[in-house]
Structure formats: C-alpha cells, structure tokens
Amino acid sequence: MKEYLRRMRAMLDDYEKYEACLGQAPYKGIRVNTLKISAAEFKKISPFALEPIEWADDGFLIEEEKPGRSVYHDAGLFYVQEPSAMCAAPLLRVKPGERVLDLCSAPGGKGTQLAQAMQGEGVLVLNEKIPDRARILLQNVERMGIVNAVVTNADPGELANRLEGYFDKVLVDAPCSGEGMLRKEAAAAENWSVANVQMCAARQKKILESAARLVAPGGLLVYSTCTFSEEEDEQNAEWFVRQFPEFELLEQRKIYPHREKGEGHFAALFQKCGGERIRYKEWKGEADRKSVSLWKEFERDFLKAPLQGNFLTFGKNVCLAPEGLFPMNGLRVLRVGLLLGENAGNRFEPAHALALGAQRNNLAKTAALNEEEIARYLRGEELAAKDVRGWCAVTYNGFPVGLAKGGSALKNHYPKGLRH
C-alpha cells in the first residue's frame, strides 16, 4: 500500500483529502429498473431512503446494508450497483432498436443499464468470457426481465472474428487493478502491485483491440475501469487512438471518492469515423413446431394477449428472440431473448424467466401474496391454496416474483438456487 499511496500523492493535488476518505465507509447505491417501474413510482414504495445520483437519472445512493434482501430485488425492480459505476453506460447514448454489445458484462450492472435504454428493442449482446461469471450474468438478466439480450460466453477475439463491424455501440468495462474499490473490497488492496497494474493495462489493450473491430463505422465505444492508475486509464485511451486512428476521443470522465459520491471510476468515449458498414444477413434460427404449439396452448391460459415475435427452440427450450439476430452456429450462447419454458412431452413447463420478463399487466393468472406469505415463498415453502388453478405468476404488491401452481395448495416453483 505504501507504493500505491505514493503514486496517488504524485497524481492528486488534494491527496490529503483522498487519504482521509480511505477510512470512511464506501458509498452504496441502487439503480431502478425502468423496464418494470419508473424511478418516480419506485420512490413511493422504496423500503429504504433514496438520494439521487447526479450522473444517473434512475440511480440512488442508499444507506441500507443489505438491499438485496428486499422482495423488490427478487422482483427485479432494482439492481444493486456502486454509484460511480453508473457513469459509463449513459455515455453511449443508446437508443431502442440499435445493436449494442457489453463485451465484459458480468455481473451485469452496466449491461442491464444499457438494456433499460433500449426498452426491449434491438439486439443487446452481453458477453462474459469466464463461465461461472457468465451464469451469474444470466441470472441478473432474467431477474431484470430483459427480453432482447443474447448472453454469450466467448473470448473477445472470437466475437471480433464473427461480428466485425456489427455493433452501433460497444461498452468495454475492462478487468482492472480495482484501485477505485479499495474501501469496498479488501482483495483490491491485498492484490495491488505495480506489476499487477502493468499486467492489467496490457490485458486491457488486448481487449480493446477486439472491441475496435466490433464497432460499426460511425459507432461509439466506451472504455471504462474502476481504477485510478494512469497506465490503465488515460494512457490506454491515448494508446487506443494512436493504435486505431479511425477512432476519435470525444470525452473522458474520472470519479474520485473524495470529490464525488462514488467509489472511483474512469470512462472514455470514442467514435469510429469513416468506412462502410458490413451487411449481415439476419439469422432466423429454427423452431420445433410441436414445442411452439405447446407454448401457444399454454400462453392462451397464462397471458391475456399473445406474445409477438420470432420463436426459436434450443433443444427442449422455447425462446422469444429479438429481431435482427446474427448467425450463432459454433458460438457458446447461454440465452437468446426471453426463455419461455420447455417442451416436457405433452405439456409445456414455463420458465422462471417468463414470470419476470412478461409485462405484469399481461398476466392472466396471478396469486397475490402478503408480506408473510412472500417470505415463505422465497424460502421455497408450499402455501395455502389461492383462488387460482394451474400455473400462475406469484406477485407481491402487483409485481411478479416467480411461478407457482395452484390447486389444493399453492405449489412452490421458485428456483432452488435463488431461495433465501
């Protein structure tokens, strides 16, 4: 730590304030999921006090120690996210209908933030190279009710070879030395060294090389880290425009915990100039007729109005896929669009993702639970019968949390891995 502090002293003209802040508690924040509820409406029902974050319209500072215990977290109404981390995604100015990539996406904070800006329209690719982290990313995508995402588990270079010039917007939240997380994560301090900073900077350059190829002409790229080192931040941004002169640096942002209410973050915005866009033929995929027919039969009972779009099948699974997909043969894909459920022989078995991804005003069959009942449901317990038969969405204050099956009792189908 002595060497780290020496470097920070040389970097900051207000170093004493920074050093003093290291002994203070870290900032905590949440981001309201506007795919399900507006920030204004969430304020009315929030179980904890909220303070606005200046760089995120739907982000709030909180004092609550464990916000993830709230039922509204299970319902996907908010994402627990460090406040300064919310500054990067808005720089991309994402719009509905675009092709967007989050290249290093797990656990999903910035990727789900991009999804909110897309409002369910366009193709959002959320990629994570490490398999275990990719599965965590998928859980957060499902919880937040994102319907237009393709979750991939690929090396950035592999994606660049497959989808060169495909994306309008690309976000690279690169693995870094984590200097901005020293107050929050003990491992960041324990693992810090000049050698690690240099290793991270070299790895970031390699990722950026792939990212440059993925951006379409005229498109935007944001490079971000949660560290302060100039090798990983400003110097890498300068290296990038030298290495790829077709890119122009438009903006840089750096947040320090002693100056603003966030732990620490860096973000740089680039635009790719010139060149002709590569045309990609839309991939329609395949759909097993029997599986889609079973879904349609189930849908008539479960939803008020049928879902519109492109239905795909992957083995027994049935998905509602976004329009404008790219060929995915040979690419490790964990999810395409909204997982509806699976063909279980002569019946359709709905997926947990369906309850969280369907519009709540389109659910025909629901079981409303009170505070005591929802706590039992989240623990996986069976509940007393409700006035509902067959598959239904379990709701709390009108917001879907999961699935159950009504009959002589309300049979619990909340996923075992999520119970608490």
N, C-alpha and C positions, 0 to 999 in steps of 0.2 A: 504493500500500500504506500510506502514512502516514495517509491519511484512514481507511482500514479499521481500522488498529491503534488509532487514536484512538477510534473508535466502540466497539471491543471493550474498551478500557480503561474507558470510561464504563459499559459493560454489566456487567463482571465485577469482583467484589471480590477475586478471586485472579488478576488479569490477568497478573502476572509468571510464574505457572506456565504459563498458556496461551502466552505469548510464547516461553518456553523450549522448549515442546514443538514449536513450529513447525520447529525444526532437527532434530527426530528423525524416524526412519523411520516411515512410515504403518503402521497395523495392516492385516493381511491375514487373510482368512477364507474358509471354505467352508461350505456347508450341505449336509448329507447328504440325498439324495433318498429319502425313506422310502416312496415308491411302489415302489422297487426293492429296498431293503435297509434294515434298521434301523440306527440310529446305533451300537448296541452291536456289531452284526456288522461294520459298516464299520471300527470301531476295530481289529478283529482283522486286517484286510487293508490298512489305510491305508498308502500308501507314504511318508507323512510324519507327523511328530509332531503331535498334536492337543491343544489346550487348550480346555475348554468355554467357551461364551459364556453369561453368566448369563441373558440375555433370550431365548435361542433354544435349545430343547431339542436340536435337531438341528444346531446351528451350532457351529463350532470356529474358534479362532484358529490360524493356521499361520505358519511361518517360510519355507516353500517359496516361491521366487521365481516359478516358472512351473508352478503346479499343473495348468494346462490341458494340459500335455504328457503327463500320465498317461493310460494306456489307460482307467482307470476314469472319467475325464472324458468320453472318447468314448462310453463305455457309458452315460453319464447317471447315474452313481451319486452325483455331487455337482455343485453349482453354485458357481462362484467368486463370492463376494459380500462386499462390505465389511461388517464386523461390525455397525456401528450401523444399517445399512440393514435388518437382520433384525428390528428392534424394532417396525415399523409393522404388518405383516400380522397378527401374533398378537392385536393389539388388537381385530380384527374378530370374533374367536371364531367363525370359520367352521366349519360342520358339513356332513357329507355330505348331499346332496340339496337344498341351497339354490341360489338364483340369485345369482351373485356377479359383480361387474364390477371389473376393474382398468382404469381409464379412460385412463391414460397409461403403458402397460405396458412398452414396450421399455426395456432389452433382455430383461426377463423375470424378474428376480430376485424381486420381490415377487409377481408373478403365479404363478410356479411354486411359490412358498411357499404361496400360497392353494390351489393345486391339491393339494398334499400333504395339507392339512387336509380337503379334500373327498373324498379317497380314490376318485376316479373316479366319484362320484355327484353328480347335479345338473348345472346349466349354468354354466360359467365363461366369461365373455366377456373376452377380453384385447384391448384396443384400443390402437392406436397411429396417430396422425394422419399421421406422416411415412413415406412409402412405404419408403424404404431401411431405416429402423429397424424397420418392421413385418416386413420379410423376415428380419432378424436375430432378432426375437422368435419368428417361426415356427420357425426353426432350433432355438432353445433349447427350444421346446415339444416338438418332435419328439424331440430328444436326451433329454429328461427323461421321455419316454414318457407324456405326458399325453393321455388319451383323451376327456375330456369338455369340451374347450375349443373355443370359437368365436373364431378370430383375425380381428379386423376392422381395417380401415384407414379410419377415419372421423373427422370433426370431432366433438368432444364435443356440440356443439349439435345435430348431425344425429342422434346417438344419443338425446339427450333428447327430440327430436321424435317419434322412432319408439318409444321404450320407456319412456315416463314411468311412474314407479312400479312398474317391473318387478322391481327387484333387492332382495333381502333385505340384501345387504352391498355397499358400494361403497368402493373404495380410490382415492384421488386422490394419486398421488405426483407432484406438480406440477413442471414445469420451474422451476428457481430459479437464483439467483446463485452457488450452489456454494461458499459460504464454508467448509462442512464438508469440502471436498475439497482445500483449499489445499496440504496436504502431498503429496497423491496426484496431482493434476493441475495442471500448470503453467499451462494455459489458464485455470483458475479465477482465478488471481491476475492474469494478464495482462488478463483481460476485466472485472475488478471495477471498479465505479464506483458512486457514489450513484445516478446516472441509471439504471444497469442494475438496481440493486436495486428502484427505483421502477417500472421497466418490468415486471420480473418479478412484483412484487406486484399490479400491475394485471392482468396476464395470468392470474395465479392466481385472482383474483376472478371473471374471466370463466369459467374452467373450473369453479370451484365453483358458479356459477350453474346450469350444466348438470347438474352432479353432484347438486345438491339435488333436481332434478326426477326424477332416475333412481331415487332411493331410495323403496322402498315404505313405507307407514305402519308404524311400529314398527321399521323397519330401522335399520342402523348405517352410518355413514360415517366413514372415516379420511382425514384430510388430512395429508400429510407432505411434508417438504422435506429437502434435505441442506445447509441453510444456517442461519446464526445470526441473521440480521437480524430484528429485531422487526417490521418492516414486512411481511415475508413469513411470519412465524410467528405470534406471539401476537396482533399487531394484525389479521392476516387472520382468525384464529379468532374474535376479538371481533367483527369486521365481519360474519362469517358468521351468527352467532346474532342480531345486530341485523337483518340483511337478511332472514333466514329464521327468524322466531320459533318456527316449528314444530319447530326443532331445539334440542336441549339439549346443551351441552358437558359431557361426562362425565369426561374425563381428558386430560391433556397430559403429554408426555414429551420431554425435551431431553437429548441426549448431547453432551458436550464431550470432546475427545481428551485433555485434561489431567486429567480427572476419572474417566473410564471408558475401557475398552479398545475404543474405536471412534472413527472419524474425526470424526463430527459428524452429528447428525440431529435432526429435530423431528417429532413426531406428535401429532395431536389427534383424539380420538374423540368423535363426536356421535351422538345418537339422534333419529330423526324421530318426533314424537308426534302422535297423533290422525289423523283422516281414514279413508277407506275405500279398500281395496285395489282397484285396477283388475284386472278379469279379462281375461286374454289367452287366446285360443284357441290350442291347441297346433298348431304347424306340422309337418306330416308330410313335406313335400318330395316329391320324385319319385325313382323308382328304375327304371332301364332293366333289363328282365328279362334280356336277353342278358348284360349286364355282370355282374349279380348271379349269374347262373347260372355264368359263367366263374369268378367268385370262389369259389363254393361247390365247384366241381370242384377248384380249386387248394387250397382250405382242407383238403379231405379228406386230401391228401398232406402238407401243410405243418404242420398243427396236430393235436394229439391229440384235442381236443374243439372243436366248432364255437362260434364267437362268437355271442352272443345280443344282439339289439338291433335298431335301426332302420337299415337300409342305404339310403344315398342315393347318387345319381350326379350328378356335375357334369361335363358333357362326357363324356370317357372315364374319368374318375376315379371310383372307388368308395370311399365313406367309411362308417365305422360311427359314427353320430351319437348324441349324448346324447339322453335323453328330455326332453320339455318345451320344445322349441325354439320360438322366436318367428319370425314371418314375416320373411324376409330379402330379399325382392324389392327390387331397387334399391339395396341396401346393399353396399358393397365388402367382400367376405368372402374372406379368404385360405385359410381352412381351417375345416371343420366336423368336429369329432371326430377320429377316427383315420383317416388316409389308408391304405387297404389296398393300393391299386395301381390299375392301369388296364386297360381292355379294349384289347388290342393285336391286334384282329382275331379270330382263332380261338384265342387263348391269353390267359392272364392274366399281366400283368407286375407283380410285387409292388413295393411302395414301401419305401424305406429306413425310413420311419416305422413300418412293420409290425414289423420286426425289433426296434425299440426299444420299441414300445408293447405288443406281445403279452407275456403272462405267460411268463417263461422256462421254468416247469415245464409249459407247454402246447405247447412247440415240439417237433414230432415229428422234424424233421430239422435236425441241427446239425453243424458242423465245428469241433472244438476246436483252437485254435492255442496254441502255446507262445510265450514272450516274443519270440524271434527272428522267428517267423512272423507274429505280430500286428503287429510293427513294419513288416514288409514289406507286410502287408495294408493298413495305414493309409497307406502311401506309394502304394498303387494297383497293386502288383505282382501278377502271377499266381503261384500257389503250386503245389507238387506235389500230385498227386491225393490225396484223402482217401477214406475208405470211405463215400462218400455220392454219390448221383446226383441231378441236378436241383437245384432251388432249395433253399437251406439257410440257416440263420442261423449266422453266424460268431461263435464265443464265445471269451472269454478268462477262465479260472478260473470258467467256468459262466455268465458274463454276456454277453448278446448285444451285439455291436458294430456289425453290419451284415449284408449279404447277400452270398452268393456262389452260383455254380452249379457243382456237382460233375460230373465226367466224367473224361476222360483227364488233366485238370488242374483245379485249383480256380480257376475264372474269377472275377476280382475285380469286384464291383459296388458297392464303396464309392464314394459320390458324389465326383466330381472336385473340387468346391468345398470339400470337407472334408479332403482328403488332406494329409498332412504327414509 
